[in-house]
Amino acid sequence: MERNQTPRKRQHMDVCPDRDEVNRIYSPCPMSAYFDLLDSAYKGELDRFIIIASSYDKRGEGLSITVQRLVDGDGRGSLAFAAAGGKVNVCRYLLEQLNLDVDVKDNHGVTPLSYGAVKGHLNTVEYLLEQGANPDGSNDPDSTTNTPLHYAVLGGDRKIQTLLLSKGIRINVATRSGTALSYAALLGQVDAVKVLLDHHADPNVVLFGMVTPLTSTIMFNSLPIMDLLLQLVF
């Protein structure tokens, strides 16, 4: 049965979810719209995915249009969940066979690249970048959507963080969660802070009129990160 809404709205990253919460937020909800389809994409069950997608093509639109139409209440579709599940086989089918947009956004402006980054799937991130995914997520200078780098910081995978930084991304973009550096400081991600500082992230960016990455560490008692930032500031 087709359902139009998911009873659980995805929380924003600025709540600093822990790993269990990340796994819950970025996986299909059993009560969401089209769970069977999205779950098969998430699990990499390509044959099952194609069968289910075909069953939804009651209008004779073809699989590409049908799959693009089938999203949950947060606007998250098959490519987002295939990326979140780290299933390159499904991503490849969606992009190379159905010609889906690699940078398709959900209702919050988040692209599949961020879904792969937050779950720590390096191979998926590499594949999406090879297929032309925007490593910044958006070229809109006024966007407040967290970038793939923010999601990589939350995911905690240093290789993904370094890979994104190697693409010449805008490292000091300030979003609703602050810059990637301030977010890493807030989360207590020492390794991420080191990576970002090595790539010349600005520790002095003022956020919300008063907060810098350094003051974030003071507020949340992250002493190792505070020491790193103090060495640069003073």
C-alpha positions in Angstrom: 0.0 0.0 0.0 1.3 3.4 -0.9 1.7 5.9 1.9 2.5 9.5 1.6 4.0 10.5 4.9 6.5 9.1 7.4 5.5 9.6 11.0 9.1 10.2 11.9 10.7 13.4 10.6 14.5 13.2 10.3 16.2 15.3 12.9 18.8 17.9 11.8 22.5 17.4 12.3 22.7 20.2 14.8 21.3 18.0 17.5 24.6 16.1 17.5 23.2 12.6 17.3 25.3 9.6 18.5 26.1 6.7 16.3 23.0 4.7 17.1 20.9 7.8 16.3 22.7 8.4 13.0 22.0 4.8 12.0 18.3 5.3 12.9 17.9 8.6 11.1 19.7 7.6 7.9 17.9 4.3 7.3 14.4 3.7 6.0 11.6 3.8 8.6 9.3 0.8 8.5 6.3 3.1 8.7 7.5 5.4 5.9 6.1 5.6 2.4 7.4 3.0 0.0 9.5 1.2 2.7 9.7 -2.0 0.8 11.4 -0.3 -2.2 13.6 2.0 -0.1 14.7 -0.9 2.2 15.7 -3.0 -0.8 17.9 -0.1 -2.1 19.4 0.3 1.4 20.2 -3.4 1.7 21.6 -3.7 -1.9 19.0 -6.2 -3.0 19.0 -5.1 -6.6 16.8 -7.9 -8.0 14.2 -7.3 -5.3 14.4 -3.6 -5.9 13.7 -3.9 -9.6 10.7 -6.2 -9.0 9.2 -3.8 -6.4 9.8 -0.8 -8.6 8.2 -2.5 -11.5 5.1 -3.2 -9.4 4.7 0.5 -8.6 4.9 1.4 -12.3 1.1 1.2 -12.7 1.0 4.3 -14.9 3.4 2.8 -17.5 5.9 5.7 -16.9 8.9 3.5 -17.0 11.2 2.7 -14.0 13.2 5.9 -14.1 10.3 8.2 -13.6 8.6 5.8 -11.2 11.7 5.5 -9.0 12.2 9.2 -8.9 8.6 9.7 -7.8 8.8 7.2 -4.9 10.2 9.0 -1.9 9.4 9.1 1.8 7.9 11.9 3.7 11.3 13.6 3.9 11.8 13.4 0.2 14.4 10.7 0.5 14.5 8.3 -2.4 16.2 5.2 -3.5 19.6 6.8 -4.3 19.8 8.4 -0.9 19.2 5.2 0.8 21.4 3.1 -1.5 24.2 5.6 -0.6 23.3 5.4 3.1 23.5 1.7 2.9 26.8 1.8 1.1 25.4 -0.2 -1.8 27.3 0.7 -4.9 25.5 -1.9 -7.0 22.2 -0.1 -6.5 23.8 3.3 -6.9 25.3 2.2 -10.2 22.0 0.8 -11.5 20.2 4.0 -10.6 22.7 6.3 -12.1 23.9 4.3 -15.1 20.8 2.5 -16.1 18.0 4.8 -14.9 19.9 8.0 -15.3 18.9 9.5 -12.0 20.4 12.8 -10.9 23.5 12.1 -8.7 22.8 15.3 -6.8 19.1 14.8 -6.2 18.1 16.6 -3.0 15.7 15.6 -0.2 13.3 18.0 1.4 16.2 19.4 3.5 18.5 20.0 0.6 20.8 17.0 1.4 22.3 15.0 -1.5 23.1 11.3 -1.7 26.8 12.1 -1.2 26.1 13.3 2.3 24.2 10.1 3.1 27.2 8.0 2.1 29.6 10.3 4.0 27.6 10.2 7.3 27.5 6.4 7.3 31.2 6.1 6.5 31.0 4.4 3.2 34.2 5.4 1.4 33.6 3.2 -1.7 30.2 4.8 -2.2 31.5 8.3 -1.7 34.3 7.6 -4.3 31.8 6.2 -6.8 29.3 9.2 -6.4 32.2 11.6 -6.9 33.3 9.7 -10.0 29.8 10.1 -11.3 29.9 13.9 -10.9 28.5 14.4 -7.4 29.1 18.0 -6.2 31.5 17.6 -3.3 30.1 20.8 -1.8 26.6 19.6 -2.0 25.4 22.9 -3.4 26.9 25.9 -5.2 24.4 28.3 -3.5 26.5 30.7 -1.3 23.4 31.4 0.8 22.5 27.8 1.5 22.2 26.8 5.2 22.2 23.1 4.4 25.1 21.2 5.9 27.7 20.2 3.4 29.0 16.7 2.7 32.0 17.7 4.7 29.8 18.4 7.7 28.3 14.9 7.3 31.7 13.3 6.9 32.7 15.0 10.2 29.6 13.5 11.9 30.4 10.1 10.3 33.9 10.2 11.7 35.7 8.6 8.7 39.0 10.4 8.2 39.5 9.0 4.7 36.2 10.4 3.5 37.0 13.8 5.1 40.4 13.9 3.4 38.9 12.8 0.0 36.3 15.6 0.1 39.0 18.1 1.0 41.1 16.9 -1.9 38.3 18.1 -4.2 38.9 21.8 -3.4 35.7 22.2 -1.5 34.8 25.4 0.5 36.1 24.4 3.9 34.8 27.4 5.8 31.2 27.3 4.7 29.0 28.3 7.7 25.6 26.5 7.9 23.0 26.0 10.6 25.6 23.7 12.4 28.4 26.2 12.0 31.5 25.5 10.0 32.9 21.9 9.6 35.6 22.8 12.1 33.2 24.2 14.7 31.0 21.2 14.3 34.0 18.8 14.7 34.9 20.8 17.8 31.4 20.6 19.2 31.3 16.8 18.6 34.7 16.3 20.2 36.1 14.8 17.0 39.9 15.3 17.6 41.0 13.6 14.4 38.6 15.6 12.3 39.8 18.8 13.8 43.4 17.8 12.9 42.4 17.0 9.3 40.5 20.3 8.9 43.3 22.4 10.4 45.9 20.6 8.2 43.7 21.8 5.3 43.7 25.4 6.6 40.2 25.6 8.1 39.8 29.0 9.8 39.6 28.6 13.6 38.5 32.2 14.0 35.3 32.2 12.0 32.6 33.9 14.2 29.3 32.1 14.1 25.9 33.4 15.1 27.6 36.7 16.1 29.5 35.3 19.0 30.8 31.7 18.7 34.0 30.5 17.3 35.3 26.9 17.2 37.5 27.7 20.2 34.6 29.0 22.3 32.7 25.8 21.3 35.4 23.7 22.9 35.3 25.8 26.0 31.5 25.5 26.3 31.6 21.7 25.9 34.9 21.1 27.8 36.7 19.4 24.9 40.3 20.0 26.3 42.3 18.1 23.6 40.6 20.2 20.8 41.0 23.3 22.9 44.7 22.8 23.1 44.9 22.3 19.3 43.1 25.5 18.6 44.9 27.5 21.2 48.2 26.7 19.5 46.9 28.4 16.4 45.1 31.3 17.9 47.8 32.4 20.2 
